[in-house]
Amino acid sequence: ADEMEQGQVQLLVVAGCNPVYDAPADLEFARRMEKVGVRIHLGLLADETAAVCQWQIPECHFLESWGDARAHDGTVTLTQPLIAPLFGSKTLIELVALLAGEGAKSNYDLVRDHWKAELNRPDFDSFWAKCIHDGFIPDTASQPREVTVTTDPAAFAPASAEADGLEVVLRPDPTVFDGRFANNGWLQEVPKPFSKVTWDNTALMSPATAKRLGVQDEDVVEIAAAGRKVALPVCVQPGHADDSITVHLGFGRTRAGKVGNKVGVDTYVLRTSAAPWVLTGAAVRKTGRRYALARTQMHWNMEGRNLVRHTDLEHFRKEPDFVKKYDYIPPASITPGHEYRGNSWGMVVDLGVCNGCNACVVACNAENNIAIVGKDQVRRGREMHWIRIDQYYEGDPDAPALHTQPVACQHCENAPCEVVCPVAATVHGDEGTNDMVYNRCVGTRFCANNCPYKVRRFNFFNYRKDLEDPENEVRKMVLNPEVTVRSRGVMEKCTFCVQRIQAAKIDAKNRR
């Protein structure tokens, strides 16, 4: 940055990163970059850095690229494309080779020629074919090194806040990371772990710190440190460290795309090269303004049905059916039970392992063509996620125990949704699944009212209208062709991914 300021940089090539947006604020990267004669940007998107450059080279997605990498033990692995480049884009190694005077070679030729020279084998062609088949080059692991690990606790102690200020911790966002995924609607709408906030970043603080500052959820505070400041809504987080505020990066983009532009607040303005992660002595001031947050766990009323059951391993071994002592009611039904002559499917979640990361929620969205609905509709309780991850706090708000409870359609044996549907849109399958016939559904929502787990979602709007452009083949590729695209006015829910069950059954039948 100093060399750009002094006019010493004639050519700047920016590849696969976005320093105009995320470089430390004190570098003033955008202003200094304007002093460079020729500016070239290689990237997947025309982002904030591309806007300052004269040349934008579209970058290949990693699923369009040949390349190589090293595994954790140093073994060389070969990365192969799953699809040909859609837009005539280029990889980083192709650009570097061109700049190095090697001509316009393909990324496949560059990888192959490099390892041909490196390995110097007379049987290289057959050996290379085997490496491509296996995905790695054998006998390329690194030699282990002896290392020592410090056990001095002082080496890991956090920086203490100054007496007259607070500590501000800057962290990549758990969903959009450093901002590179800001234009992904699935990641904007998936609830963040613990806070369950969507479509925003916040100032996370403990209940004690919030009380001392005289603020509560959705109050806007101004955070000032080292002559820089931002305004963020408060999110009170049980279990958060006192006298510390966590602020997530990755928001406030201006050239992310249609979804990610102007979502949240750009907090990179607080980040400097001297203090990239932790700021001390910060001043926090209540502005008197309020800002509405869209959170997903605040509107599901279980009507007294407590989903979480918690005990320790010793108690469970002594009394495995301890849950029956609570509000367990033996099932009673006027309808006969179901007899399964073949399979009876179920889905098991290990509650001892689940940490509420929400990866399954995003995967379910992608698998089942589930629409995003936007911040306004999330605030109305209309998010469409077929899986939700509830999190419950127990004990002292300043140091609570946290219980994570994933909730999807339970495909009940005596499903209360099935008996109330007037058009038989929800029925019991002959393999234990609760099936939805979407083209029968007329949207009475009786099934949602009767669902004890509150896992059904009503499709209020035609969120897919933007994907119905017959001329845009790329946009249509986001949809899973094996799953029905639901129209507005129907109920949706977890289907146990019956399309995958059927695919496995067909495959097993073909293997007989």
Solvent accessible surface area in square Angstrom, and as a share of the most:
residue,aa,sasa,rsa
1,A,42,0.33
2,D,90,0.47
3,E,101,0.45
4,M,7,0.03
5,E,58,0.26
6,Q,119,0.53
7,G,39,0.38
8,Q,111,0.49
9,V,29,0.17
10,Q,128,0.57
11,L,87,0.43
12,L,38,0.19
13,V,46,0.26
14,V,9,0.05
15,A,33,0.26
16,G,54,0.52
17,C,70,0.42
18,N,17,0.09
19,P,17,0.11
20,V,36,0.20
21,Y,20,0.08
22,D,35,0.18
23,A,18,0.14
24,P,28,0.17
25,A,25,0.20
26,D,50,0.26
27,L,52,0.26
28,E,84,0.38
29,F,36,0.15
30,A,39,0.30
31,R,107,0.39
32,R,35,0.13
33,M,0,0.00
34,E,105,0.47
35,K,97,0.41
36,V,3,0.02
37,G,45,0.44
38,V,66,0.38
39,R,27,0.10
40,I,27,0.14
41,H,1,0.00
42,L,0,0.00
43,G,4,0.04
44,L,103,0.51
45,L,85,0.42
46,A,56,0.44
47,D,16,0.08
48,E,14,0.06
49,T,0,0.00
50,A,10,0.08
51,A,57,0.44
52,V,22,0.13
53,C,18,0.11
54,Q,98,0.43
55,W,163,0.57
56,Q,67,0.30
57,I,43,0.22
58,P,61,0.38
59,E,39,0.18
60,C,11,0.06
61,H,66,0.30
62,F,147,0.61
63,L,69,0.34
64,E,17,0.08
65,S,15,0.10
66,W,56,0.20
67,G,12,0.12
68,D,62,0.32
69,A,51,0.40
70,R,147,0.54
71,A,40,0.31
72,H,191,0.85
73,D,64,0.33
74,G,8,0.07
75,T,22,0.13
76,V,2,0.01
77,T,41,0.24
78,L,12,0.06
79,T,63,0.37
80,Q,72,0.32
81,P,38,0.24
82,L,142,0.71
83,I,66,0.33
84,A,74,0.57
85,P,60,0.38
86,L,76,0.38
87,F,142,0.59
88,G,59,0.57
89,S,10,0.07
90,K,100,0.42
91,T,10,0.06
92,L,83,0.41
93,I,68,0.35
94,E,25,0.11
95,L,13,0.07
96,V,80,0.46
97,A,7,0.06
98,L,101,0.50
99,L,96,0.48
100,A,71,0.55
101,G,67,0.64
102,E,94,0.42
103,G,34,0.33
104,A,103,0.80
105,K,82,0.35
106,S,49,0.32
107,N,16,0.08
108,Y,69,0.26
109,D,61,0.32
110,L,23,0.11
111,V,6,0.04
112,R,50,0.18
113,D,61,0.31
114,H,94,0.42
115,W,18,0.06
116,K,100,0.42
117,A,84,0.65
118,E,108,0.48
119,L,47,0.23
120,N,128,0.66
121,R,101,0.37
122,P,144,0.90
123,D,65,0.34
124,F,6,0.03
125,D,95,0.49
126,S,77,0.50
127,F,24,0.10
128,W,9,0.03
129,A,62,0.48
130,K,125,0.53
131,C,3,0.01
132,I,36,0.18
133,H,157,0.70
134,D,56,0.29
135,G,21,0.21
136,F,84,0.35
137,I,1,0.00
138,P,55,0.35
139,D,150,0.78
140,T,27,0.16
141,A,53,0.41
142,S,69,0.45
143,Q,154,0.68
144,P,125,0.78
145,R,216,0.79
146,E,175,0.78
147,V,118,0.68
148,T,138,0.80
149,V,121,0.70
150,T,73,0.42
151,T,124,0.72
152,D,75,0.39
153,P,108,0.68
154,A,74,0.57
155,A,65,0.50
156,F,141,0.59
157,A,66,0.51
158,P,112,0.71
159,A,54,0.42
160,S,96,0.62
161,A,34,0.27
162,E,96,0.43
163,A,117,0.90
164,D,131,0.68
165,G,16,0.16
166,L,7,0.04
167,E,20,0.09
168,V,0,0.00
169,V,21,0.12
170,L,0,0.00
171,R,102,0.37
172,P,44,0.28
173,D,3,0.02
174,P,70,0.44
175,T,17,0.10
176,V,0,0.00
177,F,89,0.37
178,D,28,0.15
179,G,1,0.01
180,R,146,0.53
181,F,90,0.38
182,A,1,0.01
183,N,53,0.27
184,N,54,0.28
185,G,9,0.09
186,W,59,0.21
187,L,32,0.16
188,Q,2,0.01
189,E,1,0.00
190,V,4,0.02
191,P,11,0.07
192,K,9,0.04
193,P,28,0.18
194,F,95,0.39
195,S,6,0.04
196,K,6,0.03
197,V,1,0.01
198,T,0,0.00
199,W,25,0.09
200,D,3,0.02
201,N,1,0.01
202,T,6,0.04
203,A,0,0.00
204,L,21,0.10
205,M,0,0.00
206,S,0,0.00
207,P,35,0.22
208,A,40,0.31
209,T,2,0.01
210,A,4,0.03
211,K,175,0.74
212,R,149,0.54
213,L,44,0.22
214,G,46,0.44
215,V,12,0.07
216,Q,111,0.49
217,D,50,0.26
218,E,42,0.19
219,D,8,0.04
220,V,5,0.03
221,V,1,0.00
222,E,35,0.16
223,I,0,0.00
224,A,33,0.25
225,A,9,0.07
226,A,92,0.71
227,G,87,0.84
228,R,78,0.29
229,K,127,0.54
230,V,11,0.07
231,A,34,0.26
232,L,0,0.00
233,P,7,0.04
234,V,0,0.00
235,C,0,0.00
236,V,31,0.18
237,Q,16,0.07
238,P,36,0.22
239,G,43,0.42
240,H,31,0.14
241,A,67,0.52
242,D,77,0.40
243,D,66,0.34
244,S,7,0.05
245,I,0,0.00
246,T,22,0.13
247,V,0,0.00
248,H,22,0.10
249,L,3,0.01
250,G,0,0.00
251,F,2,0.01
252,G,16,0.16
253,R,8,0.03
254,T,88,0.51
255,R,105,0.38
256,A,4,0.03
257,G,23,0.23
258,K,175,0.74
259,V,46,0.26
260,G,1,0.01
261,N,57,0.29
262,K,174,0.74
263,V,20,0.11
264,G,24,0.23
265,V,48,0.27
266,D,43,0.22
267,T,0,0.00
268,Y,9,0.03
269,V,57,0.33
270,L,2,0.01
271,R,32,0.12
272,T,17,0.10
273,S,63,0.41
274,A,99,0.77
275,A,27,0.21
276,P,42,0.27
277,W,104,0.36
278,V,49,0.28
279,L,9,0.04
280,T,50,0.29
281,G,27,0.26
282,A,1,0.01
283,A,60,0.46
284,V,27,0.16
285,R,132,0.48
286,K,98,0.42
287,T,36,0.21
288,G,62,0.60
289,R,134,0.49
290,R,135,0.49
291,Y,82,0.31
292,A,38,0.29
293,L,9,0.04
294,A,0,0.00
295,R,34,0.12
296,T,11,0.06
297,Q,40,0.18
298,M,125,0.56
299,H,66,0.29
300,W,59,0.21
301,N,97,0.50
302,M,25,0.11
303,E,114,0.51
304,G,63,0.61
305,R,93,0.34
306,N,100,0.51
307,L,39,0.19
308,V,37,0.21
309,R,79,0.29
310,H,112,0.50
311,T,37,0.21
312,D,90,0.47
313,L,107,0.53
314,E,114,0.51
315,H,69,0.31
316,F,93,0.39
317,R,176,0.64
318,K,154,0.65
319,E,43,0.19
320,P,84,0.53
321,D,77,0.40
322,F,19,0.08
323,V,50,0.29
324,K,114,0.48
325,K,152,0.64
326,Y,136,0.52
327,D,69,0.36
328,Y,105,0.40
329,I,141,0.72
330,P,93,0.58
331,P,105,0.66
332,A,101,0.78
333,S,58,0.38
334,I,181,0.92
335,T,56,0.32
336,P,116,0.73
337,G,64,0.61
338,H,79,0.35
339,E,130,0.58
340,Y,51,0.20
341,R,211,0.77
342,G,65,0.62
343,N,61,0.31
344,S,70,0.45
345,W,89,0.31
346,G,60,0.58
347,M,99,0.44
348,V,141,0.81
349,V,70,0.40
350,D,87,0.45
351,L,92,0.46
352,G,78,0.75
353,V,115,0.66
354,C,38,0.23
355,N,107,0.55
356,G,1,0.01
357,C,80,0.48
358,N,6,0.03
359,A,62,0.48
360,C,59,0.36
361,V,1,0.01
362,V,30,0.17
363,A,61,0.47
364,C,15,0.09
365,N,1,0.01
366,A,39,0.30
367,E,27,0.12
368,N,2,0.01
369,N,7,0.03
370,I,0,0.00
371,A,9,0.07
372,I,51,0.26
373,V,16,0.09
374,G,21,0.20
375,K,50,0.21
376,D,77,0.40
377,Q,22,0.10
378,V,0,0.00
379,R,126,0.46
380,R,148,0.54
381,G,19,0.18
382,R,63,0.23
383,E,5,0.02
384,M,2,0.01
385,H,6,0.03
386,W,4,0.01
387,I,24,0.12
388,R,22,0.08
389,I,8,0.04
390,D,6,0.03
391,Q,7,0.03
392,Y,72,0.27
393,Y,78,0.30
394,E,90,0.40
395,G,65,0.63
396,D,82,0.42
397,P,77,0.48
398,D,62,0.32
399,A,80,0.62
400,P,27,0.17
401,A,47,0.37
402,L,69,0.34
403,H,25,0.11
404,T,21,0.12
405,Q,28,0.13
406,P,18,0.11
407,V,4,0.02
408,A,9,0.07
409,C,13,0.08
410,Q,85,0.38
411,H,8,0.04
412,C,35,0.21
413,E,87,0.39
414,N,69,0.35
415,A,6,0.05
416,P,39,0.25
417,C,11,0.07
418,E,33,0.15
419,V,99,0.57
420,V,49,0.28
421,C,25,0.15
422,P,81,0.51
423,V,55,0.32
424,A,48,0.38
425,A,2,0.02
426,T,2,0.01
427,V,50,0.28
428,H,32,0.14
429,G,13,0.13
430,D,121,0.63
431,E,35,0.16
432,G,2,0.02
433,T,8,0.05
434,N,3,0.01
435,D,49,0.26
436,M,23,0.10
437,V,44,0.25
438,Y,36,0.14
439,N,144,0.74
440,R,115,0.42
441,C,21,0.12
442,V,96,0.55
443,G,14,0.14
444,T,55,0.32
445,R,100,0.36
446,F,98,0.41
447,C,11,0.07
448,A,24,0.19
449,N,111,0.57
450,N,59,0.30
451,C,11,0.07
452,P,32,0.20
453,Y,64,0.24
454,K,44,0.19
455,V,4,0.02
456,R,16,0.06
457,R,10,0.04
458,F,32,0.13
459,N,8,0.04
460,F,46,0.19
461,F,86,0.36
462,N,54,0.27
463,Y,50,0.19
464,R,31,0.11
465,K,137,0.58
466,D,70,0.36
467,L,29,0.14
468,E,108,0.48
469,D,58,0.30
470,P,95,0.60
471,E,148,0.66
472,N,45,0.23
473,E,105,0.47
474,V,66,0.38
475,R,98,0.36
476,K,81,0.34
477,M,106,0.47
478,V,71,0.41
479,L,38,0.19
480,N,30,0.15
481,P,129,0.81
482,E,119,0.53
483,V,22,0.13
484,T,82,0.48
485,V,64,0.37
486,R,14,0.05
487,S,70,0.45
488,R,140,0.51
489,G,24,0.23
490,V,11,0.07
491,M,2,0.01
492,E,4,0.02
493,K,1,0.00
494,C,9,0.05
495,T,24,0.14
496,F,26,0.11
497,C,39,0.24
498,V,59,0.34
499,Q,26,0.12
500,R,152,0.55
501,I,24,0.12
502,Q,78,0.35
503,A,51,0.40
504,A,61,0.47
505,K,67,0.28
506,I,103,0.52
507,D,64,0.33
508,A,57,0.44
509,K,134,0.57
510,N,116,0.59
511,R,189,0.69
512,R,235,0.86
